[in-house]
Amino acid sequence: MTEPEVVDPSSRRILGSTGLSVSPICIGCAPLGDMPETFEYSVSKERAHDTLRAVVESPVNFLDTAASYGDGESERRIGEVLMEIGGLPEGVVLATKADRDLHTGEFSGDQMRRSVERSLGLLGLDRLQLVYLHDPEHESFEHMMASGGPVETLMHLEDEGVIEHVGVAGGPIELMIRYVQTGLFEAAITHNRFTLVERSAEPLLDAAEVQGVAVLNAAPYGSGILAKGPDAYARYAYKEAPEEMIQHVRDIENACREYDVPLAAAALQFSLKDPRIASTIVGMSRPERVRQTLDLAVHPIPDELWERIEAPPEG
């Protein structure tokens, strides 16, 4: 029984053309914004602070948040901890996302500038290392790319030195490929679309590789089912999982059990071991999750198990 090499979570790789040196695991800070309507649980300010302190003390140097997470609460809590520890530590990379107005739906160039300015204030920073155009599917591609529109405004902010690098983070794969192929973005985030039970992001990974755009894969646990198992949490991508998927996960979980491998370890390492993925974004809601995630990243998984669980489901 052979065991493939595992990715060292304390290692570093260059994030595409950005030159930023990041860990293969990125801490997703959406849950820290206290979003019970999305995650079905709350996270207190104290717990969020404790989690962020644990991250800073860990080998992971990459954090991901967004203006929309908790309508600014995630950024606010990060900013509070940064103030407490004297600013962003040397070598730590913090990425955020520019969002439409959550109250009015406005997705304009002016709104991008307001979103970035608010992020700077909440985080307590004078410039942002990496900012993604977030959820562009809420407007047409033509609207987003128009003169004076959201994309052009983010590029102007980069020219002004307010933003160092610009990426795009969204859902629909064909749309994401369209943005990647503009050549304007240095990084792209896909979420819930490249997991043990979902491969629809495959064309995006290939397109980004051709374009030289770094891909970040978010939600390797499919929002929870691939971490807790279908009997404990039968939801995928924040909604009820279909019965076929529940059975597929159950089959994978049973195979993992035979080899004494946690389901979550297989789900995480599935993303970590793909060379097209620069970093895997894992949401955190408790300080102990940081160490647990690092342990899952290096748990031995034999080739024989990979052969069983990576096979697509029948039908």
N, C-alpha and C positions, 0 to 999 in steps of 0.2 A: 504494500500500500504506500504510494508516494504522496508527498505533500508539497505543493507548489510554494514558491517563495511568497512571503506576504509583504505588503507595503508597510514600511516603517512610518507610523503616524507622526514621528518627531522629525522626519526628513523634510527637505524643502525642494520645491521645483519652481522654475520661472513660469509665471502666469502669462503664457502667450507672448505677445509683443510688448506687454506693459513693462517688463523688466522687474515687476514685483515678485519677491521671493515668498512663497506661501507653502503652508503645510497641506498635505493631501486630504486632510479633514478640515472643513470650515464649519464654525459654529453658527448655526442658524438662530437668530435672535427674535424671530417672530413670536414664539410662545412667551418670551420675556415681556412682551408688550401687553400681556393680560388680554387675550382674545378668546374668551369662552365660547363665543358664537361660532368660531372656527374650530377650536381644539377640544371643546366640551369640558374644559377645566380652566380655573383661574390661577394666576401666578401673582403672589403678593410682591410688593416692591422689595421687601426684605429678602425674599427667596430669589428674586431676580438679581439683586445685588450680590448675594452669596454665590450664585451661579457664575456671574461675571468675574468675581474675584478668583474662583476656581479655574476659570478659563485662562485668565492672565497668568496664573501660577503654573499652568500646564505647558506641555511642549507644543500645543497648537497655537499658531500665530495669526489665524485668519478668522475674522468675524464678518457676518453678513446681516444687515438689517434693512429697513425701508421706512420711508416717510409715513407710509400707510399702516404700519404695524401698530395696532392700538391707537391709530390716528396720532402718532408721534410719541406714544408712551414708551415704546422700545428704545427709540433714540434718546428720549429723556433719561431713562434709567441708565443707559450706557454712559451718557454724559455725566451723570452724577457720580458714577464709579470712576470715570476718567479724572474728574475733578479731585476726588478723594485720593487717588494715587499719583497725582501730579501730571496728568496728561497721558496721551497715547504712548505706551512704552516703545522704546526703540525696537524696530524690527517687526512690530505688530501691524497687520494690514486690516483696515476697517473699511468695508464697502457698504454703501447704502443705495437707495433707489429713489428716483424722482417720480412722484405720483400725480395723477389727476386730482382735482379737488373732490374729496370724498362726499362733500355735502351738496355741491352743485353739479358735479360731473364734468366741470370744465377741464379740458385737456388741451391747453394752448401753450405757446411759447412763454407767455407771461407767467402762466401757472408753473412751468418748469423752473423758472427763475425764483418764484416764491417758494416752491418746494425745497429747492437747494438752499436758499437763504435760511429757511426755518431749520433744516437739518444742521447747518453750520451752528446755529444758535443753540439747538437742543444738545448737540454733541460737544459743544464748547471748542470747536476747531476753527482755524482760519482758512483751511482748504480741505478738500475731500480727495482721497486717493483714487477711489473708483466709484463711479455713480452709474447705475443702470437706468435706462428708460424702462419703466415698470408697467407691465400689463398693457402694451400698446394695442391689444385686440379690442379695447374699448372705443377705438376710433378707426377709421379707414387708414390704410397704408398711405394713401395720397394725402390725407389730412396731416398725418404725422410727419411726412417728408416735405410738406409745402414750405415755401419761403417764409421765414419768420415763425415757423411752427416749432413743435417740441424738439425734434431732432436737431434742427439748425441752432436752436437756442442752447441746447446742451453742448454743441460743438463750439459755440461762441464762449460759453463758460469755461470750456477747456482752453481756448485761446487766451482767455483772460487770466488763466492760472488758478481759477477758483476750483476747478476739477482737474485732476491729473490724467485720468483715463475714463473713457465712456464705454459702457456695455449695454446690452439689451436683455431683459428678462421677461418671458411671457409664456403663454400656454400653447396655442395652436402651432403645430410643428411646421406646416407649410408657410405660415406667416413668419415664424422665427427664421426659417431658411431665407426668406425674402430679405429680412433685415440683415442677416449675416452676409448675404451676397452683395450688399451695398458697398462693403469695404470700409464702412465708417466706424464699426464697432470692434473693440479689441477683446471683448469677452461676452459670453452668452450663457444665461441660466435657463435650464429646462427643469421642470419639476413634475414628479409623479408619472413620468412617461418613460423612464428607463430603470426598471426594477426587475426583480426575479419573475414577476408576472406581467410585465408591461414593457414592450420594446418599441413603441411607436416613435420614440425619439431617435431611432437609429439613423434615419436620413439626415437629421440635423447634425448628429455627431460627425457623420461623414462629410457633410457640406462644410462644417466649421473647420475640420481638419484640412480640407483643400484650401480654404480661405486663410488659414493661419490664425483663426479665432479660438481663444481658449474657451473650453466648455466646462461649466460647473453644473453638476448633477445634484439637484435638491430633492429631498424627500425619498431617500432610498428605501425607507420602510413603508412607503405608500400611505403616509400619515398615521401609521400605527399597526396595521394588520400584520406586517412582516416583522414587527418587533415583538408584539404581544401574542400573536397567533390569532386565528379566526374565531376561536371559541371565547377568547377574552375581549376581542375588539374586531368586530366584523365590518369595519369601515375602510374604504380605500379612497384616497384623494378627497377626504373630508365629507364623504357621503356613504350611504349604505353600499356595501360591496355586493355585486351580483353573485348568485348561487354558484355559478361555474367557477368564479374566481375563489370563492371561499373553499371549494373543494380542491382546487389547484394548490392553494396555500396549505391546506391540510395535508395534502400528499407530500409537499416539500417539507413541512414540519415533521412528518413521520419519518422521512428519509434522514433528515438531520438528527433526529433522535437516535436512529440506529447507529450513527457514528459519534454520538455524544457531542454534537455541535449545536450551539444555540442558533435558532432560526435567525435572530438578529445579526449574528456574526456572518452568516451566509449572505444575508441581504445587504449588509454594509460592504463586505468584501467583493461582492458582485460588481459594485460600482467602483471601488478602489482599484481593482485590478485591471480595469479597462484603460488602455494607454491613451485613448482619445479624451479621457476625462481628467482635467487638470486638478480638480478638487471636488470633494463630495460634501454637500451641505447637509448637516445633521442638526435638527432642531433640538434645543436644550431647554429644560424647564426646572432642573434641580442640580445643585452642585455635584452630587454624587454621580450624575450621568456623565460627567466629563471623564472620570476614571473608567467607568464602565464601558464607555465608547472606545477608549484607547485599548482596553482589554479585548473587546470584540474585534477590533481591527487586526489583532495579531493572533487570534485563536486559530490553531492549526485546522485546516480543512483539506482532506485528502482529495486527490484528483478523481477518485472513483465517485465521491459524493457530487463533485461539480458536474460530472458527466450525467448524473441522474437528475439533478435539480435544474440544470440549465436547459434541458430539453424542453421545447415548447409543449404546452398541453395538447393532448389529442383533441381533434375536432376544432 
